Amino acid sequence: MLSLSLIFVLHATFGSGIPPLSENVQIRLSTAVDGQDSRGESFAAILEHVSEWKSPIEAEFKEIPISALLAHPEQYRGVLVRFQGALEQTSPQTQPWEGVHEWFVRDQSGALLCIYVVGSNQISVGDSISGIARFYKTMSMEGRDSQIRMYPTFVTSPLAIDLLASSNAIPTPLLLLPVLLFASIIVFILARLGKRKRQIRHRVPIQTDDVVDAMINYASDLPDNASQALAKMFEQSEGDA
């Protein structure tokens, strides 16, 4: 049994852009044949009605299970429902239904809804949406897996559809991971360089002092006279050779 994923609208509130169904539309809508993938006078009637919707779209709601729509579609024909889910497939309809798009929306319970949208819109496959639509009928259709299934079908206007935040958006903490990783690498490199510099500073004074002391000791053995000092340096170098 499908979960309560649709919401029945008790009535349109005062000032809503959704007008009530006229008697003429109700009569024509009653000719719909459930269970068949067919469209006729009933479909034309509900399209004409939805094309008259205007902003703002407002209504009060009551929960209703999809299973009830599938089991007793005649009891709910033409009622307003609120839907929410992800758009999985969209295709334009051909003559005589130009300007109408057929959508398949996967709701939060996993059920697939067939929604006909009257007019153009900016929604794309994969977008998360919510909106208000009128229940039309049940239709038996072949899915992508070649299986025949029964779907609840609805009709709505782009004015009654809202684009929600994408469910595929990357969480903020995940977006920060590359930054944190890069910062960690920089800190590690700087720490290594700092340690190496401290080691170099520690060794250099010792080596320099040794060299200076050796030079002083060597220089102290030389005569004060420049020519004599050069002569002695030459003799020492000859002796070292």
Disulfide bonds with the S-S distance in Angstrom:
none
